[in-house]
Amino acid sequence: MFQLEWANKKKWTKEENNYSFKSRFKKDDVSFLLNIQWEEHCVECAVPECYSSCPLYSKRADGHCARFTYGIIPNKNFQGLYRFGADIKFKKWAKLEANLGRAHPAPLLSHKLLQLGEHLPKRFKERLAYAFTESYFNKTVDLDYFIVECFSPGKEKLNLIIEYFFYDAKGMRKTLYRNSLTIIPGHNFFSIPFSELKIEDLKGYLFVHPEEESKEHRLIFTWLDFVKLKKPVFADDKVKCVAWDLDNTLWDGIISEDNAIEPNKAALVLVKELDEKGIIQTIVSKNDFDVTWKKIQELGLDHYFLYPEINWHQKSENLKNIAGNLNISLASLAMIDDSEFEREEVKASLPAIRVYSNTEIAALGRYKEFDLPVTSVSKTRRSLYQKDLERKKLKEHFEGSYDDFLRECRMNVKVFLPTQTDDIIRCHELIQRSNQLNLSLNRYSYSEFQLLLTNASILSLAIQSEDRFGNYGIVGFCSVSFVDEKAILLDFVLSCRVAQKKIELVFFKELLLFLSKTGYHKVAVRFVPNTRNTLMHRFFEDIQLLSDPIIGRAYNLAISSSNFDILSDIMTIELNIPVRFNR
């Protein structure tokens, strides 16, 4: 809730108010929130002495200092948790403050009811809150995120400080969290894991204020709340491919009306940023292919986009084709489109695909699902997919069996312990991003992954592949734990780019032969099939260990080299196992 009782609409009407947006974060994804009251305060507050000694003191109707130009205005051009955005213009030393000692968890429904009394005086709002949420006062809820969403009408970036502290038994201030968020002009969205704030008990204070104090800053908040989600909306799964609309999205204007259109500058920046992060890009646009593709070539952008779907078909159908061509799941796809109709059509037909408005382009690279490191491997990922296009063209015209085709590709696989920084980053990236050929779906943090690699009782292996078209780079990772004379497969993940090329079969055949020679004739595997690792499920079917598994049910399997048919010489493999694992 926000302290709206000191809103001065007369002053606010002097501001430019032709802005609007609806939050990208859905209330229906929330089960619980923390019921907190955001109030107007001063970062240098020393009441009551400052009321007579501070030259910045501006008397509010209740005698306190007015540090916001027009209080907190409920701007109905914006919608988030409430049916309005909290419109604030911060003056020098102004801050938003929440006393967590007065906060308590409340279900979303009761929070909606509280909105009915949002304009009531503070004492009545507190009574209303007590009436609706009394039964939750002592309830413990493991919160997931602190959501910060706001719109900045300004033309320059600014830093927004988020700070949490409390006073200990001796009255000493203990700051446990302080962070600076970069706010860009337009839409901004941040999801801060609750654990990062180190809030153990509901006590202390949370401050939010611009870092730069020499001038006024206007921000309109649609979310400034702690939430418990019904499901992991901000999962670790990253976007692998972005599909761009063209008209009024990648470029400004409509090409069928004006062929002299210019590219959207923010879009160009994002295209290059996503490319460096290794996020594949494509086009899904309702337009004439010849005209639009010629324009893309004129702009020098054609090399960025793979498998473009430029036609008059439904965009949901085109996105299915793109996912199939790239061999990725629909959940790995995202679409940017200025048309609300097109976004809603995709959401209705393919709810797994994330959709974004063209108004989010400038901020999109900082969303969690696009937060990927730039590495030497990520910079070359597009070229790897382009080489795969060459392979597909050869396959289309190849006469012979699939095994013959693989032989023609002259594939070579190298297996080794990753020790170089780039190799470690790539293996960790595979663990974090891959779903379809991922045994465990473990999502290690980078520090946890480094510990895994240095564990003396765990064999960790990177899988690299190349063929006559070029080097795929590292395409897989595997870890095997040795406990009580037993070998246990902890992780196996393979990039979708090499799925169904029989690399997994050749790798396991060689690995299990090695383990058999060292006394481990079987490897224990725990596999939980779900809707995302269907290719992994198919692998176990191929080696005849599974038939019709139930989604979500765990299977304890034992595999050995006898599970694999004798593979012909379709590829070569080099297995480089550290000496300490030779018994």
MILO-309473 format. One record per residue (C-alpha): z, y, x. Coordinates in pm, whole numbers, plus 50000, padded with zeros to 5 digits. Example, Ala and Ser with C-alpha at 12.3 -4.5 7.8 and 13.67 -1.06 7.14 Angstrom:
BEGIN
50780;49550;51230;
50714;49894;51367;
//
This chain:
BEGIN
50000;50000;50000;
49941;50357;50108;
50149;50670;50058;
49916;50845;49815;
50161;51085;49651;
50086;51369;49897;
49708;51354;49858;
49547;51699;49836;
49210;51653;49665;
49133;52025;49679;
49126;52016;50060;
48948;51680;50061;
48654;51803;49850;
48555;52026;50143;
48467;51714;50344;
48124;51552;50344;
48149;51259;50103;
47806;51101;50077;
47927;50785;50254;
48008;50449;50098;
48036;50077;50171;
48189;49764;50029;
48400;49553;50261;
48243;49248;50430;
48583;49075;50415;
48637;48900;50082;
48971;48923;49904;
48914;48580;49754;
48942;48429;50104;
49308;48543;50117;
49603;48346;49982;
49894;48566;50100;
49934;48916;50239;
50220;49105;50390;
50332;49368;50143;
50370;49678;50363;
50378;50051;50299;
50164;50275;50524;
50306;50626;50553;
50221;50959;50718;
50422;51028;51034;
50412;51205;51370;
50396;51030;51710;
50636;51293;51853;
50870;51287;51556;
51226;51416;51620;
51351;51503;51272;
51509;51725;51160;
51514;51943;51474;
51133;51945;51504;
51101;52109;51163;
51232;52431;51312;
51130;52394;51677;
50781;52238;51671;
50485;52478;51646;
50278;52203;51479;
50520;52163;51187;
50337;52195;50855;
50563;52169;50555;
50481;51903;50299;
50597;51927;49937;
50900;51708;50017;
50989;51909;50328;
50858;51653;50580;
50575;51736;50820;
50217;51700;50696;
50024;51547;50986;
49721;51449;50778;
49484;51731;50679;
49476;51628;50312;
49727;51341;50294;
49587;50997;50211;
49304;51018;49959;
49197;50712;49755;
48822;50738;49822;
48648;50531;49555;
48319;50524;49744;
48480;50250;49953;
48626;49915;49849;
48832;49663;50042;
49171;49523;49952;
49199;49802;49698;
48942;49957;49471;
48935;50249;49714;
48942;50328;50085;
49237;50516;50234;
49068;50838;50350;
49267;51007;50627;
49199;51298;50859;
49439;51275;51152;
49561;51605;51296;
49723;51631;51639;
50006;51377;51686;
49933;51220;51346;
49991;50849;51293;
50012;50586;51023;
50343;50401;51031;
50466;50082;50862;
50828;49965;50866;
50807;49586;50885;
51176;49562;50797;
51075;49651;50441;
50779;49414;50434;
50757;49068;50280;
50480;48817;50205;
50324;48821;49862;
50041;48621;49703;
49713;48801;49646;
49762;48799;49267;
50090;48992;49282;
49929;49235;49524;
49654;49301;49270;
49918;49374;49005;
50091;49618;49239;
49773;49824;49253;
49833;49923;48894;
50126;50136;49012;
49969;50270;49329;
49996;50634;49218;
50361;50613;49115;
50634;50782;49323;
50770;50576;49612;
51094;50468;49441;
50904;50335;49138;
50651;50152;49358;
50935;49982;49542;
51090;49871;49211;
50753;49742;49094;
50703;49554;49419;
51048;49399;49386;
50976;49287;49029;
50647;49119;49119;
50745;48967;49452;
51123;48907;49444;
51078;48529;49464;
50885;48565;49791;
51137;48783;49980;
51279;48494;50181;
50960;48293;50196;
50812;48223;50539;
50435;48240;50562;
50243;48177;50884;
50008;48474;50884;
49666;48440;51046;
49527;48785;51122;
49586;49157;51121;
49264;49285;50961;
49146;49634;51052;
48836;49761;50874;
48741;50125;50860;
48452;50367;50837;
48416;50658;51080;
48207;50952;50950;
48217;51114;51297;
47928;51116;51540;
48125;51005;51847;
48324;50699;51947;
48702;50716;51948;
48987;50486;52051;
49233;50374;51785;
49578;50268;51910;
49757;49974;51745;
50118;49942;51858;
50408;49717;51755;
50768;49762;51872;
51128;49716;51762;
51472;49837;51870;
51707;49581;52026;
52082;49553;51972;
52140;49826;52231;
51900;50061;52061;
51637;50019;52332;
51273;50029;52227;
51084;49705;52300;
50704;49735;52278;
50550;49388;52234;
50192;49485;52154;
49969;49781;52227;
49592;49774;52207;
49306;50020;52185;
49020;49950;51944;
48689;50124;52007;
48578;50287;51683;
48209;50366;51658;
48036;50591;51403;
47996;50399;51077;
48140;50060;50990;
48408;49893;51209;
48576;49556;51166;
48843;49379;51373;
49042;49060;51316;
49344;49046;51549;
49518;48705;51562;
49872;48745;51429;
50010;48556;51729;
49883;48829;51965;
50118;49087;51812;
50423;48869;51901;
50595;48946;51570;
50864;48677;51533;
51074;48832;51257;
50979;49097;51007;
51141;49384;51190;
51028;49685;51385;
50741;49925;51334;
50364;49927;51349;
50183;50246;51451;
49813;50326;51406;
49668;50650;51544;
49373;50793;51739;
49428;50809;52114;
49256;51144;52156;
49485;51412;52012;
49299;51733;52095;
49089;51728;51778;
49096;51593;51425;
48961;51246;51348;
48863;51120;51004;
48880;50748;50922;
48851;50563;50591;
49043;50233;50591;
48941;49949;50360;
49170;49690;50526;
49483;49746;50733;
49669;49429;50644;
49826;49105;50763;
49668;48808;50586;
49702;48434;50540;
49362;48278;50474;
49280;47997;50233;
49042;47857;50493;
48949;47954;50851;
48700;48231;50772;
48713;48342;51135;
48667;47998;51283;
48580;47955;51648;
48225;47860;51546;
47986;48116;51685;
47652;48231;51553;
47367;48060;51739;
47070;48228;51575;
47017;48564;51405;
46732;48607;51157;
46614;48968;51129;
46454;49133;50830;
46194;49392;50931;
46153;49682;50685;
46447;49926;50702;
46629;49680;50929;
46458;49604;51260;
46255;49918;51214;
46291;50231;51003;
46057;50241;50708;
45823;50000;50528;
45522;49884;50727;
45300;49834;50421;
45346;50206;50347;
45339;50346;50700;
45205;50157;51002;
45343;50425;51236;
45701;50309;51186;
45953;50328;51472;
46212;50064;51566;
46574;50114;51465;
46746;50224;51789;
47072;50044;51707;
46872;49730;51625;
46695;49742;51963;
47031;49763;52140;
47161;49466;51942;
46846;49258;52001;
46888;49295;52377;
47264;49234;52359;
47227;48914;52155;
46952;48794;52387;
47178;48834;52691;
47455;48644;52512;
47217;48354;52456;
47197;48399;52078;
46850;48298;51962;
46668;48542;51733;
46398;48500;51474;
46242;48691;51185;
46260;48626;50813;
46060;48889;50628;
45853;48922;50313;
45541;49075;50459;
45187;49002;50571;
45215;48801;50894;
44909;48937;51077;
44998;49303;51016;
45367;49273;51100;
45331;49043;51401;
45070;49278;51549;
45321;49563;51512;
45597;49356;51676;
45363;49288;51968;
45278;49659;51994;
45650;49734;52016;
45686;49476;52294;
45938;49269;52097;
45743;48951;52025;
45897;48754;52313;
46246;48790;52162;
46169;48599;51840;
46119;48225;51796;
45981;48048;51488;
45928;48368;51281;
45894;48317;50906;
45689;48612;50781;
45553;48528;50437;
45628;48575;50067;
45847;48267;50019;
46217;48275;49933;
46420;48366;50238;
46657;48077;50181;
46366;47832;50217;
46242;48008;50529;
46589;47990;50684;
46597;47614;50622;
46269;47584;50814;
46408;47789;51102;
46724;47577;51123;
46509;47263;51125;
46280;47392;51398;
46573;47495;51617;
46765;47177;51534;
47082;47371;51446;
47306;47365;51141;
47275;47626;50867;
47632;47733;50945;
47508;47847;51288;
47261;48091;51131;
47309;48455;51038;
47077;48697;50861;
47057;49077;50878;
46886;49237;50578;
46893;49577;50410;
46826;49428;50065;
47135;49332;49867;
46913;49114;49648;
46790;48910;49946;
47141;48878;50088;
47274;48754;49755;
46984;48508;49716;
47067;48352;50054;
47442;48348;49984;
47384;48176;49651;
47141;47918;49788;
47286;47864;50137;
47654;47973;50137;
47705;47841;50492;
47478;48115;50633;
47648;48442;50724;
47468;48752;50595;
47505;49111;50710;
47379;49446;50589;
47164;49674;50803;
47458;49920;50795;
47654;49676;51016;
47399;49657;51298;
47580;49900;51530;
47910;49709;51502;
47780;49353;51474;
47799;49267;51844;
48177;49314;51835;
48240;49075;51546;
48430;48765;51650;
48143;48529;51564;
47920;48715;51813;
48185;48742;52086;
48022;48538;52360;
48020;48587;52738;
47707;48697;52919;
47632;48438;53187;
47339;48333;53401;
47286;48047;53154;
47306;48261;52840;
47043;48498;52978;
46794;48211;53008;
46864;48033;52677;
46566;48187;52499;
46330;48069;52773;
46474;47718;52738;
46387;47717;52368;
46040;47853;52449;
45985;47561;52686;
46095;47331;52406;
45811;47476;52198;
45571;47353;52467;
45725;47006;52444;
45680;47003;52068;
45316;47103;52097;
45258;46818;52343;
45435;46573;52113;
45218;46678;51815;
44904;46579;52007;
45050;46281;52191;
44913;45936;52109;
45166;45663;52172;
45527;45565;52102;
45820;45808;52123;
45948;45629;52435;
45604;45676;52591;
45625;46046;52512;
45970;46071;52680;
45828;45898;52988;
45543;46148;52991;
45804;46428;52997;
45950;46280;53319;
46310;46350;53222;
46590;46343;53478;
46965;46360;53402;
47234;46457;53654;
47603;46394;53582;
47872;46562;53793;
48217;46721;53798;
48178;47093;53712;
48339;47306;53984;
48124;47620;53998;
48234;47907;53773;
47901;47929;53586;
47906;47552;53525;
48262;47563;53393;
48179;47856;53163;
47874;47669;53030;
48072;47348;52963;
48340;47548;52784;
48071;47726;52582;
47935;47388;52469;
48282;47277;52361;
48327;47600;52164;
47983;47626;52004;
47848;47277;51942;
47910;47094;51618;
47643;46836;51540;
47684;46625;51853;
48054;46687;51909;
48290;46393;51905;
48626;46563;51871;
48547;46923;51768;
48831;47023;52003;
48823;47398;52063;
49001;47455;52393;
49089;47802;52514;
48938;47878;52854;
49273;47831;53029;
49329;47500;52848;
48983;47387;52950;
49050;47469;53315;
49367;47258;53299;
49164;46972;53154;
48921;46988;53447;
49200;46979;53705;
49398;46697;53542;
49402;46408;53792;
49408;46144;53517;
49105;46283;53331;
48744;46234;53435;
48546;46544;53333;
48169;46540;53361;
47892;46793;53309;
47552;46661;53198;
47243;46843;53325;
46884;46767;53229;
46534;46866;53333;
46178;46753;53270;
45827;46849;53376;
45841;47161;53157;
46153;47300;53322;
46529;47279;53358;
46740;47254;53043;
47050;47339;53247;
47385;47189;53148;
47339;47029;52808;
47652;46820;52772;
48016;46759;52862;
48233;46450;52856;
48600;46381;52934;
48767;46041;52969;
49144;45999;52998;
49304;45708;53185;
49645;45618;53040;
49834;45288;53086;
49528;45110;53221;
49324;45226;52919;
49017;45447;52913;
49009;45692;52621;
48711;45913;52539;
48858;46258;52466;
48546;46471;52438;
48174;46423;52421;
47946;46710;52329;
47570;46749;52364;
47351;47050;52298;
47131;47028;51989;
46837;47125;52213;
46830;46773;52359;
46947;46584;52052;
46748;46268;51974;
46592;46264;52321;
46804;45955;52400;
47002;46135;52669;
47327;46035;52496;
47224;45668;52495;
47125;45665;52863;
47438;45858;52962;
47679;45627;52778;
47501;45319;52909;
47548;45434;53269;
47902;45566;53219;
48021;45244;53057;
47860;45034;53330;
48050;45238;53588;
48379;45202;53400;
48322;44829;53363;
48282;44796;53740;
48618;44970;53788;
48799;44740;53544;
48763;44930;53215;
48543;44706;52999;
48593;44908;52679;
48652;45275;52602;
48869;45376;52307;
48722;45647;52084;
48874;45836;51791;
48599;45971;51569;
48648;46179;51253;
48313;46224;51076;
48268;46548;50885;
47988;46757;50741;
47920;46923;51076;
47895;46635;51325;
47633;46432;51137;
47430;46368;51454;
47739;46220;51620;
47781;45998;51313;
47416;45887;51350;
47475;45803;51717;
47756;45561;51627;
47534;45413;51358;
47257;45360;51615;
47487;45160;51839;
47601;44967;51529;
47965;45073;51530;
47961;45257;51198;
47802;45220;50859;
47865;45465;50573;
48183;45626;50711;
48395;45837;50478;
48399;46208;50558;
48736;46312;50697;
48855;45960;50770;
48944;45881;51132;
48784;45581;51301;
48932;45416;51609;
48642;45255;51791;
48595;45058;52110;
48257;45085;52280;
48121;44898;52578;
47785;44868;52755;
47706;44569;52534;
47669;44809;52240;
47349;44945;52393;
47014;44781;52396;
46862;44758;52741;
46689;45093;52783;
46353;45104;52954;
46271;45350;53226;
46228;45645;52990;
46424;45874;53223;
46614;45872;53549;
46987;45941;53573;
47212;46033;53867;
47582;45961;53811;
47803;46147;54061;
48162;46036;53995;
48448;46181;54206;
48575;45928;54461;
48929;45921;54320;
48802;45742;54006;
48653;45453;54204;
48908;45171;54200;
//
